[in-house]
Amino acid sequence: MSTYTPVAPGERIQSLDVLRGFALLGILIMNVQSFSMPTAAYVNPTAWGDLTGINLMVWLASHVLADQKFMTLFSILFGAGVCLFADRAEARSGRSASVHYRRMFWLLVFGLLHVYFLWTGDILVPYAICGCGIYLFRNRSPRRLLVLGICVFSVATFLNLFFAWGLMNYASPEAVAGVASFWTPDAAALEAELAAYQGGWMAQQAYRVRAAFEMHTFVMPVFMLWPCGGAMLVGMALYKWGVLSAARSSRFYRRMIVIGVAAGLTAIGAGVWWNFSGGWTWQSSFFTGVQFNYWGSTGVALGYLGLIMLAVQKGVFSNLQRRLAAVGRLAFTNYILQTVLCTLLFYGHGFGLFGSVERYQQLFVVLAVWLIQLWLSPVWLRRYAYGPLEWAWRALTYWYIPKMRLRESPAQ
């Protein structure tokens, strides 16, 4: 019988753990908007709440620096993780397919439980689906993976523009009205969402199940799988090239930072101008306006990647890196913990603050969760080999109960 033990600290790729922790914390900057405000406010900042003064500045900063950037980073890391997992499994037993697909199956199960019982903003379901597909390309050359990743990433743009063209030229008035009401909901729709999430858990369920079903049957296959899958394939290429293990030259990472951030911010800035000039109408922003940030975010994400790799190489902020690495090692548990903490704060089964927290106030929530996870993750890993959900996922994947608690050092 094979035994499965934690990867020894010396065998872990520290840069991957640090980058994963950085990406996970960064994702909350955007997710907190989904936890605390009506759905439309996430994509259309004019749909709900104040957008002047400090709230406008907070929205602008989060849009330029966070929106889709950390999700892209996390997807890149997931793709790299698929390669790394397959390499290690094949080194042990000569095969990896069965254990990989069991792993993705249980990730899908966890994701479905997450989205239908806790929060509709889940990423685990699309990651599990994409993980099944990208595995088939793990042995391709880095260059082919990069080209394929860009092509897959581009599909969402073509679908987006195709839907816009069809909607504006051939759609029924009812379909047009449906898109318009999603982009800028009327008072009744906003009140219904507020009532649902300010209510108890059962009241939330009726609204959440319907929203999750719509997400999985339309939004995810059309708009989510392609950017996730494309970024994962790019991540596989970067892993094979040694980019994610901080193995490239400092000059390489500095160029990645400068080119990625400069190109990305230029595109994102143009998108901000486009959307405000067009008045944030669905005709201007829903399909065309989002493309600036969609592509610009990739450049900024690669810039962040280069920055973290350079920091790992230079050994700067070593204490922060250690804490980020701990957050990254417990990424699954920490991701769900963010949901638990934020829904407890904003939804009706907890403090019921949904719809009453302004954008600038949301940043205090983000900071509080960051501090909790940066403190708790290293403390947990001093005693335990895995986070609770990492342990459960591993046990279900391998059909084996791994030891959770680390062996205590003998008394001196």
Contacts in CASP RR format, 6 or more apart in sequence:
PFRMAT RR
TARGET T0000
AUTHOR 0000-0000-0000
METHOD contacts of the structure
MODEL  1
MSTYTPVAPGERIQSLDVLRGFALLGILIMNVQSFSMPTAAYVNPTAWGD
LTGINLMVWLASHVLADQKFMTLFSILFGAGVCLFADRAEARSGRSASVH
YRRMFWLLVFGLLHVYFLWTGDILVPYAICGCGIYLFRNRSPRRLLVLGI
CVFSVATFLNLFFAWGLMNYASPEAVAGVASFWTPDAAALEAELAAYQGG
WMAQQAYRVRAAFEMHTFVMPVFMLWPCGGAMLVGMALYKWGVLSAARSS
RFYRRMIVIGVAAGLTAIGAGVWWNFSGGWTWQSSFFTGVQFNYWGSTGV
ALGYLGLIMLAVQKGVFSNLQRRLAAVGRLAFTNYILQTVLCTLLFYGHG
FGLFGSVERYQQLFVVLAVWLIQLWLSPVWLRRYAYGPLEWAWRALTYWY
IPKMRLRESPAQ
2 92 0 8 1.000
2 93 0 8 1.000
2 400 0 8 1.000
3 400 0 8 1.000
4 394 0 8 1.000
4 398 0 8 1.000
4 400 0 8 1.000
4 402 0 8 1.000
5 385 0 8 1.000
5 402 0 8 1.000
5 403 0 8 1.000
6 385 0 8 1.000
6 386 0 8 1.000
6 402 0 8 1.000
12 329 0 8 1.000
13 84 0 8 1.000
13 244 0 8 1.000
13 245 0 8 1.000
14 246 0 8 1.000
14 312 0 8 1.000
14 321 0 8 1.000
14 325 0 8 1.000
15 244 0 8 1.000
15 245 0 8 1.000
15 246 0 8 1.000
15 308 0 8 1.000
15 309 0 8 1.000
15 312 0 8 1.000
16 77 0 8 1.000
16 80 0 8 1.000
16 81 0 8 1.000
16 84 0 8 1.000
16 244 0 8 1.000
16 245 0 8 1.000
17 324 0 8 1.000
17 325 0 8 1.000
17 326 0 8 1.000
17 328 0 8 1.000
17 329 0 8 1.000
18 308 0 8 1.000
18 311 0 8 1.000
18 312 0 8 1.000
18 321 0 8 1.000
18 324 0 8 1.000
18 325 0 8 1.000
18 328 0 8 1.000
19 73 0 8 1.000
19 77 0 8 1.000
19 244 0 8 1.000
19 305 0 8 1.000
19 308 0 8 1.000
19 309 0 8 1.000
20 74 0 8 1.000
20 77 0 8 1.000
20 327 0 8 1.000
20 328 0 8 1.000
20 329 0 8 1.000
20 331 0 8 1.000
21 324 0 8 1.000
21 325 0 8 1.000
21 327 0 8 1.000
21 328 0 8 1.000
21 331 0 8 1.000
21 334 0 8 1.000
22 70 0 8 1.000
22 73 0 8 1.000
22 304 0 8 1.000
22 308 0 8 1.000
22 324 0 8 1.000
23 70 0 8 1.000
23 73 0 8 1.000
23 74 0 8 1.000
23 77 0 8 1.000
24 70 0 8 1.000
24 74 0 8 1.000
24 327 0 8 1.000
24 328 0 8 1.000
24 331 0 8 1.000
24 334 0 8 1.000
24 335 0 8 1.000
25 324 0 8 1.000
25 327 0 8 1.000
25 370 0 8 1.000
25 373 0 8 1.000
25 374 0 8 1.000
26 66 0 8 1.000
26 70 0 8 1.000
27 70 0 8 1.000
27 71 0 8 1.000
27 74 0 8 1.000
27 335 0 8 1.000
27 338 0 8 1.000
28 338 0 8 1.000
28 342 0 8 1.000
28 366 0 8 1.000
28 369 0 8 1.000
28 370 0 8 1.000
29 62 0 8 1.000
29 65 0 8 1.000
29 66 0 8 1.000
29 70 0 8 1.000
29 363 0 8 1.000
29 366 0 8 1.000
30 42 0 8 1.000
30 62 0 8 1.000
30 66 0 8 1.000
30 67 0 8 1.000
30 68 0 8 1.000
30 70 0 8 1.000
30 71 0 8 1.000
31 121 0 8 1.000
31 338 0 8 1.000
31 342 0 8 1.000
32 342 0 8 1.000
32 362 0 8 1.000
32 365 0 8 1.000
32 366 0 8 1.000
33 41 0 8 1.000
33 42 0 8 1.000
33 62 0 8 1.000
33 359 0 8 1.000
33 362 0 8 1.000
34 42 0 8 1.000
34 119 0 8 1.000
34 120 0 8 1.000
34 121 0 8 1.000
35 119 0 8 1.000
35 339 0 8 1.000
35 342 0 8 1.000
35 343 0 8 1.000
35 345 0 8 1.000
35 346 0 8 1.000
35 354 0 8 1.000
36 342 0 8 1.000
36 346 0 8 1.000
36 353 0 8 1.000
36 354 0 8 1.000
36 355 0 8 1.000
36 357 0 8 1.000
36 362 0 8 1.000
36 365 0 8 1.000
37 48 0 8 1.000
37 49 0 8 1.000
37 354 0 8 1.000
37 355 0 8 1.000
37 357 0 8 1.000
38 47 0 8 1.000
38 48 0 8 1.000
38 185 0 8 1.000
38 190 0 8 1.000
38 193 0 8 1.000
38 194 0 8 1.000
38 355 0 8 1.000
39 120 0 8 1.000
39 193 0 8 1.000
39 211 0 8 1.000
40 47 0 8 1.000
40 48 0 8 1.000
40 182 0 8 1.000
40 183 0 8 1.000
40 184 0 8 1.000
40 185 0 8 1.000
40 190 0 8 1.000
41 47 0 8 1.000
41 48 0 8 1.000
41 49 0 8 1.000
43 183 0 8 1.000
43 286 0 8 1.000
43 290 0 8 1.000
44 183 0 8 1.000
44 184 0 8 1.000
44 280 0 8 1.000
44 282 0 8 1.000
44 285 0 8 1.000
44 286 0 8 1.000
45 51 0 8 1.000
45 59 0 8 1.000
45 63 0 8 1.000
45 280 0 8 1.000
46 184 0 8 1.000
46 279 0 8 1.000
46 280 0 8 1.000
47 183 0 8 1.000
47 184 0 8 1.000
47 185 0 8 1.000
48 190 0 8 1.000
48 355 0 8 1.000
49 55 0 8 1.000
49 358 0 8 1.000
50 358 0 8 1.000
50 359 0 8 1.000
51 59 0 8 1.000
54 359 0 8 1.000
54 360 0 8 1.000
55 358 0 8 1.000
55 359 0 8 1.000
55 360 0 8 1.000
57 360 0 8 1.000
58 359 0 8 1.000
58 360 0 8 1.000
58 362 0 8 1.000
58 363 0 8 1.000
59 359 0 8 1.000
60 272 0 8 1.000
62 359 0 8 1.000
63 268 0 8 1.000
63 272 0 8 1.000
63 293 0 8 1.000
64 265 0 8 1.000
64 268 0 8 1.000
64 269 0 8 1.000
64 272 0 8 1.000
65 300 0 8 1.000
67 293 0 8 1.000
67 297 0 8 1.000
68 227 0 8 1.000
68 293 0 8 1.000
68 294 0 8 1.000
68 297 0 8 1.000
68 301 0 8 1.000
69 297 0 8 1.000
69 300 0 8 1.000
69 301 0 8 1.000
69 304 0 8 1.000
70 301 0 8 1.000
70 304 0 8 1.000
71 123 0 8 1.000
71 227 0 8 1.000
71 228 0 8 1.000
72 227 0 8 1.000
72 231 0 8 1.000
72 297 0 8 1.000
72 298 0 8 1.000
72 301 0 8 1.000
73 301 0 8 1.000
73 304 0 8 1.000
73 305 0 8 1.000
74 123 0 8 1.000
75 127 0 8 1.000
75 130 0 8 1.000
75 227 0 8 1.000
75 228 0 8 1.000
75 229 0 8 1.000
75 230 0 8 1.000
75 231 0 8 1.000
75 232 0 8 1.000
75 235 0 8 1.000
76 231 0 8 1.000
76 232 0 8 1.000
76 234 0 8 1.000
76 235 0 8 1.000
76 238 0 8 1.000
76 244 0 8 1.000
76 301 0 8 1.000
76 305 0 8 1.000
77 235 0 8 1.000
77 244 0 8 1.000
78 127 0 8 1.000
78 130 0 8 1.000
78 131 0 8 1.000
78 228 0 8 1.000
78 232 0 8 1.000
79 131 0 8 1.000
79 134 0 8 1.000
79 231 0 8 1.000
79 232 0 8 1.000
79 233 0 8 1.000
79 235 0 8 1.000
79 236 0 8 1.000
79 239 0 8 1.000
80 235 0 8 1.000
80 236 0 8 1.000
80 238 0 8 1.000
80 239 0 8 1.000
80 244 0 8 1.000
81 239 0 8 1.000
82 100 0 8 1.000
82 131 0 8 1.000
82 134 0 8 1.000
82 135 0 8 1.000
82 138 0 8 1.000
82 232 0 8 1.000
82 236 0 8 1.000
83 138 0 8 1.000
83 236 0 8 1.000
83 239 0 8 1.000
83 240 0 8 1.000
84 239 0 8 1.000
85 96 0 8 1.000
85 100 0 8 1.000
85 103 0 8 1.000
86 96 0 8 1.000
86 100 0 8 1.000
86 135 0 8 1.000
86 138 0 8 1.000
89 95 0 8 1.000
89 96 0 8 1.000
89 99 0 8 1.000
89 100 0 8 1.000
90 96 0 8 1.000
97 135 0 8 1.000
99 397 0 8 1.000
99 398 0 8 1.000
100 135 0 8 1.000
101 132 0 8 1.000
101 135 0 8 1.000
102 396 0 8 1.000
102 397 0 8 1.000
103 393 0 8 1.000
103 397 0 8 1.000
104 128 0 8 1.000
104 131 0 8 1.000
104 132 0 8 1.000
104 135 0 8 1.000
105 128 0 8 1.000
106 393 0 8 1.000
106 396 0 8 1.000
106 397 0 8 1.000
107 124 0 8 1.000
107 127 0 8 1.000
107 128 0 8 1.000
107 393 0 8 1.000
108 124 0 8 1.000
108 125 0 8 1.000
108 128 0 8 1.000
108 129 0 8 1.000
110 124 0 8 1.000
110 332 0 8 1.000
110 389 0 8 1.000
110 393 0 8 1.000
111 122 0 8 1.000
111 124 0 8 1.000
111 125 0 8 1.000
111 128 0 8 1.000
112 125 0 8 1.000
114 122 0 8 1.000
114 124 0 8 1.000
114 336 0 8 1.000
114 339 0 8 1.000
115 121 0 8 1.000
115 122 0 8 1.000
115 124 0 8 1.000
115 125 0 8 1.000
115 212 0 8 1.000
115 215 0 8 1.000
115 216 0 8 1.000
116 208 0 8 1.000
116 209 0 8 1.000
116 212 0 8 1.000
117 205 0 8 1.000
117 208 0 8 1.000
118 336 0 8 1.000
118 339 0 8 1.000
118 340 0 8 1.000
118 343 0 8 1.000
119 208 0 8 1.000
119 339 0 8 1.000
119 342 0 8 1.000
119 343 0 8 1.000
120 208 0 8 1.000
120 211 0 8 1.000
120 212 0 8 1.000
120 215 0 8 1.000
121 215 0 8 1.000
122 212 0 8 1.000
123 228 0 8 1.000
124 335 0 8 1.000
125 216 0 8 1.000
125 220 0 8 1.000
126 220 0 8 1.000
126 224 0 8 1.000
126 225 0 8 1.000
126 228 0 8 1.000
127 228 0 8 1.000
129 225 0 8 1.000
130 225 0 8 1.000
130 228 0 8 1.000
130 229 0 8 1.000
130 232 0 8 1.000
131 229 0 8 1.000
131 232 0 8 1.000
134 229 0 8 1.000
134 232 0 8 1.000
134 233 0 8 1.000
134 236 0 8 1.000
137 144 0 8 1.000
137 145 0 8 1.000
137 148 0 8 1.000
137 233 0 8 1.000
137 236 0 8 1.000
138 236 0 8 1.000
140 148 0 8 1.000
141 240 0 8 1.000
142 236 0 8 1.000
142 237 0 8 1.000
142 238 0 8 1.000
142 240 0 8 1.000
142 241 0 8 1.000
143 237 0 8 1.000
145 233 0 8 1.000
145 234 0 8 1.000
145 235 0 8 1.000
145 236 0 8 1.000
145 237 0 8 1.000
145 240 0 8 1.000
146 233 0 8 1.000
146 234 0 8 1.000
146 237 0 8 1.000
148 230 0 8 1.000
148 233 0 8 1.000
149 229 0 8 1.000
149 230 0 8 1.000
149 231 0 8 1.000
149 233 0 8 1.000
149 234 0 8 1.000
149 237 0 8 1.000
150 230 0 8 1.000
150 234 0 8 1.000
152 226 0 8 1.000
152 229 0 8 1.000
152 230 0 8 1.000
152 233 0 8 1.000
153 226 0 8 1.000
153 227 0 8 1.000
153 229 0 8 1.000
153 230 0 8 1.000
153 231 0 8 1.000
153 234 0 8 1.000
153 298 0 8 1.000
154 226 0 8 1.000
155 226 0 8 1.000
156 222 0 8 1.000
156 223 0 8 1.000
156 226 0 8 1.000
156 227 0 8 1.000
156 294 0 8 1.000
157 291 0 8 1.000
157 294 0 8 1.000
157 295 0 8 1.000
159 222 0 8 1.000
159 223 0 8 1.000
159 226 0 8 1.000
160 223 0 8 1.000
160 287 0 8 1.000
160 290 0 8 1.000
160 291 0 8 1.000
161 287 0 8 1.000
161 288 0 8 1.000
161 291 0 8 1.000
163 222 0 8 1.000
163 287 0 8 1.000
164 286 0 8 1.000
164 287 0 8 1.000
164 288 0 8 1.000
167 175 0 8 1.000
167 176 0 8 1.000
167 179 0 8 1.000
167 287 0 8 1.000
168 283 0 8 1.000
179 282 0 8 1.000
179 286 0 8 1.000
180 282 0 8 1.000
181 189 0 8 1.000
182 282 0 8 1.000
183 281 0 8 1.000
183 282 0 8 1.000
183 285 0 8 1.000
183 286 0 8 1.000
184 282 0 8 1.000
185 193 0 8 1.000
192 207 0 8 1.000
193 207 0 8 1.000
194 354 0 8 1.000
194 355 0 8 1.000
195 203 0 8 1.000
196 203 0 8 1.000
196 204 0 8 1.000
196 206 0 8 1.000
196 207 0 8 1.000
196 208 0 8 1.000
197 204 0 8 1.000
197 207 0 8 1.000
197 346 0 8 1.000
197 347 0 8 1.000
197 348 0 8 1.000
197 352 0 8 1.000
197 354 0 8 1.000
198 347 0 8 1.000
198 348 0 8 1.000
198 352 0 8 1.000
198 354 0 8 1.000
198 355 0 8 1.000
199 347 0 8 1.000
199 348 0 8 1.000
199 349 0 8 1.000
199 352 0 8 1.000
200 347 0 8 1.000
200 348 0 8 1.000
200 349 0 8 1.000
201 347 0 8 1.000
201 348 0 8 1.000
201 349 0 8 1.000
204 347 0 8 1.000
204 348 0 8 1.000
204 349 0 8 1.000
227 294 0 8 1.000
231 298 0 8 1.000
235 244 0 8 1.000
238 244 0 8 1.000
238 305 0 8 1.000
239 245 0 8 1.000
241 248 0 8 1.000
242 248 0 8 1.000
243 252 0 8 1.000
243 305 0 8 1.000
243 309 0 8 1.000
244 305 0 8 1.000
244 309 0 8 1.000
246 309 0 8 1.000
246 312 0 8 1.000
246 313 0 8 1.000
248 309 0 8 1.000
250 310 0 8 1.000
250 313 0 8 1.000
250 314 0 8 1.000
253 306 0 8 1.000
253 307 0 8 1.000
253 309 0 8 1.000
253 310 0 8 1.000
253 313 0 8 1.000
254 310 0 8 1.000
256 302 0 8 1.000
256 303 0 8 1.000
256 305 0 8 1.000
256 306 0 8 1.000
257 303 0 8 1.000
257 306 0 8 1.000
257 307 0 8 1.000
257 310 0 8 1.000
259 299 0 8 1.000
260 299 0 8 1.000
260 300 0 8 1.000
260 302 0 8 1.000
260 303 0 8 1.000
261 299 0 8 1.000
261 300 0 8 1.000
261 303 0 8 1.000
263 296 0 8 1.000
263 299 0 8 1.000
264 295 0 8 1.000
264 296 0 8 1.000
264 297 0 8 1.000
264 298 0 8 1.000
264 299 0 8 1.000
264 300 0 8 1.000
265 296 0 8 1.000
265 300 0 8 1.000
266 296 0 8 1.000
267 292 0 8 1.000
267 293 0 8 1.000
267 295 0 8 1.000
267 296 0 8 1.000
268 292 0 8 1.000
268 293 0 8 1.000
268 296 0 8 1.000
268 297 0 8 1.000
268 300 0 8 1.000
269 292 0 8 1.000
270 292 0 8 1.000
271 289 0 8 1.000
271 292 0 8 1.000
271 293 0 8 1.000
272 292 0 8 1.000
274 284 0 8 1.000
274 285 0 8 1.000
274 288 0 8 1.000
274 289 0 8 1.000
274 292 0 8 1.000
275 284 0 8 1.000
275 285 0 8 1.000
275 289 0 8 1.000
277 284 0 8 1.000
278 284 0 8 1.000
278 285 0 8 1.000
279 285 0 8 1.000
311 317 0 8 1.000
311 321 0 8 1.000
312 321 0 8 1.000
315 321 0 8 1.000
320 374 0 8 1.000
322 378 0 8 1.000
323 374 0 8 1.000
323 375 0 8 1.000
323 377 0 8 1.000
323 378 0 8 1.000
324 374 0 8 1.000
326 374 0 8 1.000
326 377 0 8 1.000
326 378 0 8 1.000
326 380 0 8 1.000
326 381 0 8 1.000
327 334 0 8 1.000
327 373 0 8 1.000
327 374 0 8 1.000
327 377 0 8 1.000
328 334 0 8 1.000
328 377 0 8 1.000
329 377 0 8 1.000
329 381 0 8 1.000
329 390 0 8 1.000
330 377 0 8 1.000
330 380 0 8 1.000
330 381 0 8 1.000
330 386 0 8 1.000
330 387 0 8 1.000
330 390 0 8 1.000
332 387 0 8 1.000
332 389 0 8 1.000
332 390 0 8 1.000
332 393 0 8 1.000
333 387 0 8 1.000
333 388 0 8 1.000
333 389 0 8 1.000
333 390 0 8 1.000
334 373 0 8 1.000
334 377 0 8 1.000
336 389 0 8 1.000
337 373 0 8 1.000
338 369 0 8 1.000
338 373 0 8 1.000
341 369 0 8 1.000
341 372 0 8 1.000
342 365 0 8 1.000
342 369 0 8 1.000
343 349 0 8 1.000
343 350 0 8 1.000
344 350 0 8 1.000
344 351 0 8 1.000
345 351 0 8 1.000
345 352 0 8 1.000
345 353 0 8 1.000
345 365 0 8 1.000
346 352 0 8 1.000
346 353 0 8 1.000
346 354 0 8 1.000
346 355 0 8 1.000
346 357 0 8 1.000
347 354 0 8 1.000
348 354 0 8 1.000
357 365 0 8 1.000
380 387 0 8 1.000
382 406 0 8 1.000
383 405 0 8 1.000
383 406 0 8 1.000
384 391 0 8 1.000
384 404 0 8 1.000
384 405 0 8 1.000
384 406 0 8 1.000
385 391 0 8 1.000
385 402 0 8 1.000
385 403 0 8 1.000
385 404 0 8 1.000
385 405 0 8 1.000
385 406 0 8 1.000
386 394 0 8 1.000
386 402 0 8 1.000
386 404 0 8 1.000
391 402 0 8 1.000
391 404 0 8 1.000
394 400 0 8 1.000
394 402 0 8 1.000
395 401 0 8 1.000
395 402 0 8 1.000
END
